[in-house]
Amino acid sequence: MTKRFFLFLTLFVSLLPARVFAEPEAAGQVVEVQGSAKASGAQAGARTLQLNDPVFSGDTLRTGADSFLAVRLKDQSSLTLAADSTLVLDTFVFDPANAKGQSVATVLRGLFKMVSGELVKKDPESVKIKLPAGTIGIRGTTLAARVENDKTLVVLLGTLDPATGELRGGHITVQNEVDGELRESAITEIGQGVKIEGVNQPPSASFEVPAEDIQIFEKALKAEGQGRPNPSRGPDSKSAFDRYMKEKGAAGVGYRSAEEKPPAKAQDESDEALVEEANMLQPPQKKKNEADVSTDFSKDEDSGESRT
């Protein structure tokens, strides 16, 4: 009896590594990193991210000052964080056999970009980006956004199909709850944006974001890959936006490249809206001898611990 018991126990324990102690399945991996980028989560703990490191569902991703992080998920979507940004990959599940699953991320602060993947193609409702105030739905395109406190500016960048060279715009929905009612605005054209001014505030109507302001996004998000294309990060949103603007220029709308200086603007009331949009894109600036009223990106709001 005792011998049989020990034989059974040995067999049971031998099966545990495969069933109980299996390695957690990665949601994706780091495809580019510069400066300081860190992750923390229940599956892999706190760690500094390096090129090709795995990321997991439930991870919180953070970038430090003068840093940059790009992650490719298993459905071929990608998430990019500029400096001083924080994103939580709340849920990521993907079955490659039928391209079904779910992807939910929460952007807490900073600049980020998302390129959609296989999940959106199969079921657009399965992909959601949550904000401090509101949510973003993505329908097969590239978007970028700036989150500061509870304010958000969302911009549709579009993509170039790497196989065909076709310019693709896509569709973004921006939602927020106002007095218990869900309000929504849609972005359907490259270069257009929507703003949410805070909790219980409706998304604005879509509007054309000035090209020079979008170039601030592109520079912060390294869309040009420091002068070289990076196939691991998917379609090049910068070239998509540039091509779109050049086509608009050919149609008589006008286009100014990143190398050309913008013309001087008239100092009238019409500039005030553009200044406000640009301020949403620019990193917070501290003024000498004045109280710092900008978002403090050097500490986590929930823990108060410094991020290095």
N, C-alpha and C positions, 0 to 999 in steps of 0.2 A: 504493500500500500504506500509506504513512505517513498520507495523507489519510483513508483508511478507518479506520485505527486511532484517529485523533483524533476522528473522528465517533462511533465506537463508545464511546470513553472519555467523551465529552461526554454521550452518551445515558445511559451507566451512572451517571455522577455525578448527572445530573438526577433519577434515580429514587431516589437515596439518602435524601433528606429524608423521603420517604413511608415507606420501608421500615426505615431504620436510625435516623434522627434523630427519629422520631415521639415526641410528648409521652407520658410515662407516663400510664396511665389511672388516674384517681382512684378510690379505694374509697368515698369519701364526702366530706362537707364539714362545716365548723364551722357549727352553727346557733345557738350561743350561747357567749359567752366573757366572763368577768369576771376582772380582775386579770391575772396572768401565766400564760400557757399556751404551751408550746413543743413542737415536734416535731423529730425527727431520723430520717433513714433514707437508704437507698442511692438511692432514686429522686428525692428532692428536697432532700437535705441537711438541715442544721440551720437552723431558722427559728422565729420567733415567730409564733404563730397569731392570726389576726384573723377576724372574722365573715366567713363564706362562703369561707374558704380551703379548698383541697382537702387531704385526707389520703390516704395511700397504703398499700397492703399493705406490711408491713415497718416501718412507722413506729413509733417509741416516743413516746408522748404523756405530757407531764408538766405538772402544775399546781403553782404556787407557793403560798405562804401566802396565806390570804384570797382564794383564786382558785377558779375554776369553769370547766368545759369540757363542752360537749355537742356530740356528733358524730352526724350522721345518715348511715348507710351506704346503699349503693345498693339494697339489698333492703328498705329502709324500717325496718330495725332501728336502734336507737340506743344509744350508749354515753355515759355521763355520769360525769365524774370530779369529786369534791369537792377541797378544798384538799389540798396536799401528797400527791398521788397519782401513781402511775406505771403505765401500761398499755402493752403492746406488741401491736400489731395484727399478729400473726405472719403470718397468711394471710387474704386476702379475695379470693374469686373469685365472680362472680355473672353468670349469663347470663339477662337478663330475658326472653328468648324462651321459655325453659322453666322459669324460676325455680330452676335448679340451680346448684350451686357449693359453696363451702366458706368457713366463717368460724371462725377460731381466734384467740383473744386470750389473752394472759398478763397477769394482774394481779400486779404486784410489791409494791405497798403502797398503803395508803390506803382511801378509800371510793369505791365505784363502783356504778353501776346499769346494767342492760341491759334494753331492751325488745326482744323478739324480732320478726322480720320475715318476709319471704317464704321465706327459706331453711328456717326451722323448719317452716313449713307443708308444704313439699314433702318434706323429709327431715330430721327432728329430729337424726339422727346427724351431720349435716354442720356443726353448730354446737357449739363447745366452748369453755369458759373454763378456762384452766389457772391453777393457784395455786402458791405456793411449796411447798405440800404438798397434793396432791389436784387434782381437776378438778370442774367443774360442767357438767351437761347441762341444757339448757333446752327446755321443750316448750310453747311458745306462751304466754308470760306476761311479767311484769316481776319481776325480782329485784334485790336490793341486797345488798352484802356489804362487810364490813370486813376488810382484810388487814393484819396487823401481825406483822412477822417471819414465822414460818411458821404462825401461827395465823389462822384464818378463821372468821367468823360469817356465814352466808348466810341471808337472809330472803326469803320469797315475799311480794311486795306486791300482785300482781294488777293488772288493768287494767279500765277502763271502755271498752267499745266506743263510739267517738265517733259512730258512725252509729245504733246502736240503744239506747245507754245501758245495755246489758247488762253485768252484773258478771261478769268472767271470772277464775277462780282460776289454773288451769294446773297444771303439774307440773315439779318440779325434782329432779334426782338429784345427789347429792354423793358423790364417790368418793375413796378413798385406798388406797394399797397398804400392807398390813401383813404383814410377813414373807413377801413374795412373793405374797400373796393379795389380790385386789381386794375391798375392802369398800365397801358402798354403803348410803346412807340416802336416802329419798325425802321430799319436802315436797309436799303436795297441798292444803293449806289456807292461805288468806291469813292473814298474821300469824304463821305458824309459821317456825321456823328450825332450822338444824343447825350444830353447831360441829365444827371440826377443830382439835385441840390441837397438832398438829405432825407432823413426819415420822414415818412408821411408826405413826401413831395412827389408829384407826378413826373415821369420822364418828359423831357422837352420834346417838341417836334424835331424831326431830323433837320440838320442844317449842314451846309458845306463848310468843312474845316479848312482854314487857309493852308496852302501847301507848305509854307515855311513852318507852320506849327506841327504838321504831320512829320516833317523832316526831323523835328526834335524827338518824336517818338522813335523814328527809325535809327537815329544816332544812338539814343539811350539803349535800344534793344539790339544793337549791333547787327541790324538786318543786312548791312553790306558785308558782314564777316571780315572786317578790317581790310577791305579791298579785295577779298577773294570770295567766291561762292563756297558754300558749305553744304554739300548734298545731304549730309546726315541730318540737317535741320529742315529738310523738305523744301517746298516751293518758296521761291524768293519773293517775299511780299514787297520789298523795296522796288525791285524791278517791275513788279506788277503795277504799283502805284505810279512809278515814273512813266511807264508806257501809257497808262490810262491818261495821265495829265498831258502827255505829248499828243495823244489822239484828240484830246479836248482842244489843245492848242491849234491843231490842224483844222479843227472845226470852227476856229475863230474865238474860242473861249479864252485862250491865253494860258501859257505855261512858263514857269521859271524854274530852271534846274537848281540843284543844291549849290552849285558853284557860283551862281549868279546872285548878286546882292539885291534884296528887294528894294523897290523904289520908295522914296520918302512918302509917308502917309500924311494926308491933310489932318490937321488937329481939329477935328470936329467930333460931334457926338457919335457918329457912326463908328469911330474907332473904339469906343468903350467896350462894345461887345467882343471885338477881336482881342483886346487886351485881356479881358476876363478869360477867354478861351486859352490864350497863350499862358496865362498864369497857372491854369490847371495842368499844363504840360511841363512847365519849368520846375526843376527841383526847388524846394524851399530855400530861401536865402535868409541868413541872419543879418540884421542891421546893427551896426556898431552903436553902442551906448543906448540901444533900445531893447525892450523886452522881446524875447523870441516867441512870436505867436504862431510859428509854423509847426507842422507835425514833427515831433521828435522821433526820428527813425533810428536813433542809436540804442533805444531800449525797447524791450517788448512791453506792450501796454498791460498785458495780463500778469506777467511775472516780475517786471521791473528789472530783469537781469540784463546786463550789457551784452550786446552781440558783437563778437569780434570775428 
